[in-house]
C-alpha cells in the first residue's frame, strides 16, 4: 500500500477521520475516504482500492494525541491556574490541575513545551471535559506563529514515535 501524503504540506502524518455527511458516505462506496493531516490540519479524500472501513473502526478525534509531561498555565474570566500536560495534539490537550474548571469555560493557555523558550500561547480554548483533577480542552483560536511553534513540537514527537506512528498512518 502506498503511503498517504497530505496534498497541502506533502507530509505523511495523516489520520483517517470519520466521514462527514452523505457525500463522504457515498464516496466511501467507491473506496474514497476522508483523512486529515496531523500537522497542517488539511482535510482531504484519498482513494484506497479494495479497502473497506466500517464505522466501528472510526474514532471521532481528528488528531492523534501524544503523551506529554510539561507545565501548563491557564486563565479565564475570574479564574487562573496551572497544571501538568498529559496529552497534546494540534486540536487540543488534556492536563492535570487542582483548579475547578467547568464545561464550556473559555481559557487562554500557555504550554511550556521547552524550558528554554517562551510558552506556546493558545488565545482561546474551550473546556470539553473536566473532573477528577484533570481537564480536556479544544483549541479554538491562536496566532499563526503560535500554531507553527506547536506544530514543530508535534512534528518532532510524531517523528520520534517511529514505527508506531507509521502503523497509524498506513491504513490496511
C-alpha positions in Angstrom: 0.0 0.0 0.0 1.3 3.5 -0.9 1.9 6.0 1.8 -0.8 8.6 2.1 0.6 12.1 2.0 -1.1 15.4 2.7 -1.7 17.3 -0.5 -1.1 20.6 1.2 2.2 20.1 3.1 3.4 16.7 1.5 3.9 15.2 5.0 2.8 11.6 5.7 1.5 12.3 9.2 -2.2 11.8 8.3 -5.0 10.1 10.0 -8.2 8.7 8.7 -11.1 10.6 10.1 -14.9 10.0 10.3 -17.0 10.6 7.3 -18.9 13.8 7.4 -22.3 13.8 5.8 -23.9 12.0 2.9 -21.4 12.9 0.2 -18.5 11.3 2.1 -20.6 8.2 2.9 -21.3 7.9 -0.8 -17.7 8.4 -1.8 -16.7 5.6 0.6 -18.8 3.2 -1.6 -16.1 3.9 -4.2 -13.2 3.4 -1.7 -12.6 7.1 -1.3 -12.1 8.0 2.4 -11.5 11.3 4.4 -8.1 11.9 6.0 -6.7 14.8 8.0 -3.1 16.0 8.2 -1.9 15.9 11.8 0.4 18.9 11.2 -1.3 21.4 8.9 -4.9 20.3 9.5 -5.7 19.9 5.8 -8.7 17.6 5.4 -8.7 15.6 2.1 -10.0 12.4 0.5 -7.9 9.6 -0.7 -8.7 6.6 -2.9 -7.9 3.2 -1.4 -8.8 0.5 -3.9 -10.3 -2.6 -2.1 -10.1 -1.1 1.4 -13.3 -1.0 3.4 -13.6 0.9 6.6 -16.5 0.3 8.9 -18.0 2.7 11.4 -16.8 0.6 14.3 -13.2 1.4 13.4 -13.7 5.1 13.4 -12.5 7.4 16.2 -14.3 10.7 16.4 -11.0 12.5 17.0 -9.3 14.1 14.1 -5.8 14.3 15.6 -3.5 11.8 17.2 -2.9 12.5 20.8 0.7 12.4 22.1 1.7 11.7 25.6 3.3 14.8 27.2 4.7 15.9 30.6 5.3 19.6 30.9 3.8 22.6 32.7 0.7 24.4 31.5 -0.8 27.7 32.8 -4.2 29.0 32.0 -6.5 31.8 32.8 -10.1 32.8 32.0 -12.8 35.0 33.3 -12.3 35.1 37.1 -10.1 32.1 37.1 -6.4 31.2 36.8 -4.4 28.1 37.4 -1.7 25.7 36.4 -1.2 22.1 35.8 0.8 19.4 34.1 0.1 18.4 30.5 -0.8 14.8 29.9 -1.7 14.6 26.2 -1.5 17.1 23.4 -2.5 17.3 19.7 -2.9 20.1 17.2 -6.6 20.2 18.2 -6.4 20.3 22.0 -4.9 18.9 25.1 -5.5 17.2 28.4 -3.9 18.3 31.7 -3.9 17.6 35.4 -4.9 20.5 37.6 -6.3 21.1 41.0 -8.3 24.2 39.7 -12.0 23.6 39.4 -12.9 24.0 35.7 -16.4 23.7 34.2 -17.5 22.6 30.8 -17.8 25.4 28.3 -15.3 27.7 30.0 -13.1 29.7 27.6 -9.4 29.8 28.7 -6.2 31.3 27.4 -3.5 28.5 27.7 0.3 28.6 27.9 2.0 25.4 27.0 5.6 25.3 28.3 6.9 22.8 25.6 10.5 23.8 26.3 12.3 25.1 29.4 14.4 27.3 27.1 11.6 29.0 25.2 8.5 31.1 25.9 5.3 29.1 26.2 3.2 28.4 23.2 0.1 30.5 23.7 -3.4 29.4 22.7 -5.6 32.5 22.8 -8.9 30.6 23.3 -9.6 27.0 24.2 -12.9 25.6 25.4 -13.2 23.1 28.3 -14.7 19.9 26.8 -14.2 17.6 29.8 -13.5 18.4 33.4 -13.3 16.4 36.7 -11.2 14.0 38.7 -8.3 16.5 38.8 -8.0 16.9 35.0 -9.4 18.8 32.1 -9.6 18.4 28.4 -9.7 21.4 26.1 -10.2 22.0 22.4 -8.1 24.8 20.8 -10.3 27.4 19.2 -8.1 30.4 18.3 -4.4 31.3 18.3 -1.9 33.3 16.3 -0.4 31.5 13.4 3.1 31.9 14.8 2.0 30.1 18.0 0.3 27.3 16.0 3.5 26.8 14.0 5.5 26.5 17.2 3.2 23.8 18.5 3.3 22.2 15.0 7.1 21.9 15.3 6.8 20.2 18.7 4.1 17.8 17.5 6.1 17.0 14.3 9.2 16.2 16.5 7.1 14.0 18.7 5.5 12.2 15.8 8.9 11.6 14.2 10.2 10.3 17.5 7.3 7.7 17.7 8.7 6.0 14.6 7.1 2.7 13.5 4.1 3.1 15.9 3.1 6.3 14.0 3.7 4.6 10.7 1.2 1.9 11.6 -1.4 4.5 12.5 -0.8 6.4 9.3 -1.0 3.4 6.9 -4.5 2.1 6.8 -4.7 -1.5 5.9 
